[in-house]
């Protein structure tokens, strides 16, 4: 799974991407028609809680992304954890993520 790592890539997705939200996960998607592969990033803000809480949220997001087939070839995607992500199962988050990606016409 190729991830977004540089600040430049994050800013590009933030400035040009579309945002979609759900109780369990928030998504920013930037369609890139000219690139051959997409990337994905997992974000858990410090305001969510301590490192253990944030790492659990990112583990859930990573597993949900794998089951949804991310990274999609036609888009760069940033996944944001919410407070509800911590208590949700990866299967529940994957269902929410699938709906959001369907709205974004990615999956």
C-alpha positions in Angstrom: 0.0 0.0 0.0 1.6 3.2 -1.1 1.0 6.1 1.3 1.1 9.9 1.1 4.2 11.0 3.0 5.3 14.5 1.9 3.8 17.8 3.0 3.5 18.8 -0.6 1.3 15.8 -1.4 -0.9 16.4 1.6 -1.4 20.1 0.7 -2.3 19.2 -2.9 -5.0 16.7 -1.7 -6.3 19.2 0.9 -6.5 22.2 -1.5 -7.9 20.4 -4.5 -9.7 17.4 -3.1 -13.4 16.9 -2.2 -14.4 16.1 1.4 -17.0 13.5 2.5 -18.0 12.7 6.0 -19.5 9.9 8.0 -19.8 9.3 11.8 -17.0 6.7 11.7 -14.6 8.2 9.2 -14.0 11.4 7.2 -12.4 11.3 3.7 -10.7 13.7 1.4 -10.4 12.5 -2.2 -8.4 14.0 -5.1 -9.0 12.3 -8.4 -5.9 12.1 -10.5 -6.6 11.0 -14.0 -3.1 11.4 -15.4 -1.2 9.3 -12.7 -1.0 5.6 -12.9 -1.4 4.9 -9.2 -3.2 6.3 -6.2 -2.0 6.8 -2.7 -3.6 6.8 0.7 -2.9 8.4 4.1 -4.3 7.8 7.6 -4.7 10.7 10.0 -5.6 10.7 13.7 -5.4 14.2 15.2 -3.9 14.7 18.6 -7.2 16.1 19.9 -8.7 12.6 19.7 -6.6 11.3 22.6 -3.3 9.8 23.6 -1.0 7.8 21.3 -2.6 4.5 22.2 -6.0 5.8 21.2 -4.8 7.4 18.0 -2.8 4.3 17.0 -5.8 2.0 17.5 -7.8 4.4 15.2 -5.2 4.2 12.5 -5.0 0.4 12.7 -8.8 0.3 12.2 -8.6 2.7 9.3 -5.7 0.7 7.6 -7.7 -2.6 7.9 -10.8 -1.0 6.5 -8.8 0.5 3.6 -7.4 -2.9 2.8 -10.8 -4.5 2.7 -12.1 -1.7 0.4 -9.2 -2.1 -2.0 -7.5 1.2 -1.4 -5.4 2.8 -2.7 -7.6 3.2 -5.8 -5.6 3.8 -9.0 -7.5 6.9 -10.0 -7.4 8.8 -6.7 -5.4 10.0 -3.7 -7.3 9.5 -0.5 -6.8 10.8 3.0 -8.7 9.0 5.8 -9.4 10.9 9.0 -10.3 9.1 12.2 -13.1 10.3 14.4 -13.9 9.6 18.1 -16.3 6.8 16.9 -13.5 5.1 14.9 -11.9 3.8 18.1 -14.8 1.8 19.2 -15.9 0.6 15.7 -14.8 -2.7 14.1 -12.8 -2.5 10.9 -15.8 -4.1 9.1 -18.1 -1.2 10.2 -15.6 1.3 9.1 -15.1 -0.5 5.8 -18.9 -0.3 5.2 -18.9 3.4 5.9 -15.8 4.0 3.8 -17.3 2.0 0.9 -20.3 4.3 0.9 -18.2 7.4 1.0 -16.0 6.2 -1.8 -19.1 5.4 -3.8 -20.2 9.0 -3.4 -16.8 10.1 -4.6 -17.0 7.7 -7.6 -13.7 6.0 -6.7 -14.8 2.5 -5.8 
